[in-house]
Amino acid sequence: MSFETGRMKGDLKVRTKEFALAVVRLYSDLARRREAQIIGDQILRSGTSVGAHFREAQRANQNQIS
């Protein structure tokens, strides 16, 4: 891991995966009430999409370089 303009570079893939796993754990710990499940579904979709968006951006960047 190196620092570039004050930010860590190279560990975003790991951090997005850890974040998604934490979101899944949060979702599984929610109460089984309807209100909690509705909000939980949205949190699950939003929280796990971060890694997907990162991977998509990485692939697009690699295609531009090639």
C-alpha positions as protocol buffer text, in pm:
chain_id: "A"
residue {
  index: 1
  type: MET
  ca { x: 0 y: 0 z: 0 }
}
residue {
  index: 2
  type: SER
  ca { x: 135 y: 339 z: -95 }
}
residue {
  index: 3
  type: PHE
  ca { x: 25 y: 691 z: -20 }
}
residue {
  index: 4
  type: GLU
  ca { x: -67 y: 916 z: -308 }
}
residue {
  index: 5
  type: THR
  ca { x: -180 y: 1273 z: -240 }
}
residue {
  index: 6
  type: GLY
  ca { x: -262 y: 1187 z: 120 }
}
residue {
  index: 7
  type: ARG
  ca { x: -478 y: 884 z: 40 }
}
residue {
  index: 8
  type: MET
  ca { x: -406 y: 516 z: 65 }
}
residue {
  index: 9
  type: LYS
  ca { x: -382 y: 351 z: -274 }
}
residue {
  index: 10
  type: GLY
  ca { x: -430 y: -16 z: -347 }
}
residue {
  index: 11
  type: ASP
  ca { x: -651 y: -126 z: -60 }
}
residue {
  index: 12
  type: LEU
  ca { x: -990 y: -5 z: -183 }
}
residue {
  index: 13
  type: LYS
  ca { x: -1082 y: -350 z: -314 }
}
residue {
  index: 14
  type: VAL
  ca { x: -1025 y: -497 z: 32 }
}
residue {
  index: 15
  type: ARG
  ca { x: -1209 y: -215 z: 209 }
}
residue {
  index: 16
  type: THR
  ca { x: -1515 y: -238 z: -18 }
}
residue {
  index: 17
  type: LYS
  ca { x: -1535 y: -614 z: 42 }
}
residue {
  index: 18
  type: GLU
  ca { x: -1508 y: -568 z: 420 }
}
residue {
  index: 19
  type: PHE
  ca { x: -1775 y: -297 z: 406 }
}
residue {
  index: 20
  type: ALA
  ca { x: -2012 y: -522 z: 212 }
}
residue {
  index: 21
  type: LEU
  ca { x: -1961 y: -804 z: 463 }
}
residue {
  index: 22
  type: ALA
  ca { x: -2032 y: -565 z: 751 }
}
residue {
  index: 23
  type: VAL
  ca { x: -2353 y: -455 z: 577 }
}
residue {
  index: 24
  type: VAL
  ca { x: -2462 y: -818 z: 536 }
}
residue {
  index: 25
  type: ARG
  ca { x: -2397 y: -881 z: 906 }
}
residue {
  index: 26
  type: LEU
  ca { x: -2597 y: -570 z: 997 }
}
residue {
  index: 27
  type: TYR
  ca { x: -2885 y: -684 z: 778 }
}
residue {
  index: 28
  type: SER
  ca { x: -2891 y: -1029 z: 937 }
}
residue {
  index: 29
  type: ASP
  ca { x: -2900 y: -872 z: 1285 }
}
residue {
  index: 30
  type: LEU
  ca { x: -3200 y: -650 z: 1211 }
}
residue {
  index: 31
  type: ALA
  ca { x: -3532 y: -716 z: 1378 }
}
residue {
  index: 32
  type: ARG
  ca { x: -3777 y: -922 z: 1177 }
}
residue {
  index: 33
  type: ARG
  ca { x: -4038 y: -646 z: 1180 }
}
residue {
  index: 34
  type: ARG
  ca { x: -4167 y: -530 z: 844 }
}
residue {
  index: 35
  type: GLU
  ca { x: -4031 y: -176 z: 883 }
}
residue {
  index: 36
  type: ALA
  ca { x: -3682 y: -298 z: 967 }
}
residue {
  index: 37
  type: GLN
  ca { x: -3680 y: -539 z: 675 }
}
residue {
  index: 38
  type: ILE
  ca { x: -3786 y: -272 z: 426 }
}
residue {
  index: 39
  type: ILE
  ca { x: -3507 y: -39 z: 537 }
}
residue {
  index: 40
  type: GLY
  ca { x: -3268 y: -334 z: 565 }
}
residue {
  index: 41
  type: ASP
  ca { x: -3334 y: -437 z: 205 }
}
residue {
  index: 42
  type: GLN
  ca { x: -3236 y: -91 z: 84 }
}
residue {
  index: 43
  type: ILE
  ca { x: -2926 y: -83 z: 306 }
}
residue {
  index: 44
  type: LEU
  ca { x: -2825 y: -426 z: 175 }
}
residue {
  index: 45
  type: ARG
  ca { x: -2862 y: -320 z: -190 }
}
residue {
  index: 46
  type: SER
  ca { x: -2681 y: 10 z: -139 }
}
residue {
  index: 47
  type: GLY
  ca { x: -2403 y: -124 z: 80 }
}
residue {
  index: 48
  type: THR
  ca { x: -2313 y: -417 z: -142 }
}
residue {
  index: 49
  type: SER
  ca { x: -2322 y: -214 z: -465 }
}
residue {
  index: 50
  type: VAL
  ca { x: -2015 y: -13 z: -361 }
}
residue {
  index: 51
  type: GLY
  ca { x: -1778 y: -300 z: -443 }
}
residue {
  index: 52
  type: ALA
  ca { x: -1955 y: -373 z: -771 }
}
residue {
  index: 53
  type: HIS
  ca { x: -1921 y: -11 z: -881 }
}
residue {
  index: 54
  type: PHE
  ca { x: -1553 y: -11 z: -786 }
}
residue {
  index: 55
  type: ARG
  ca { x: -1485 y: -328 z: -987 }
}
residue {
  index: 56
  type: GLU
  ca { x: -1675 y: -188 z: -1285 }
}
residue {
  index: 57
  type: ALA
  ca { x: -1466 y: 129 z: -1276 }
}
residue {
  index: 58
  type: GLN
  ca { x: -1145 y: -74 z: -1255 }
}
residue {
  index: 59
  type: ARG
  ca { x: -1243 y: -280 z: -1558 }
}
residue {
  index: 60
  type: ALA
  ca { x: -1335 y: 31 z: -1757 }
}
residue {
  index: 61
  type: ASN
  ca { x: -999 y: 186 z: -1666 }
}
residue {
  index: 62
  type: GLN
  ca { x: -813 y: -128 z: -1775 }
}
residue {
  index: 63
  type: ASN
  ca { x: -998 y: -129 z: -2109 }
}
residue {
  index: 64
  type: GLN
  ca { x: -894 y: 232 z: -2173 }
}
residue {
  index: 65
  type: ILE
  ca { x: -530 y: 150 z: -2100 }
}
residue {
  index: 66
  type: SER
  ca { x: -523 y: -155 z: -2330 }
}
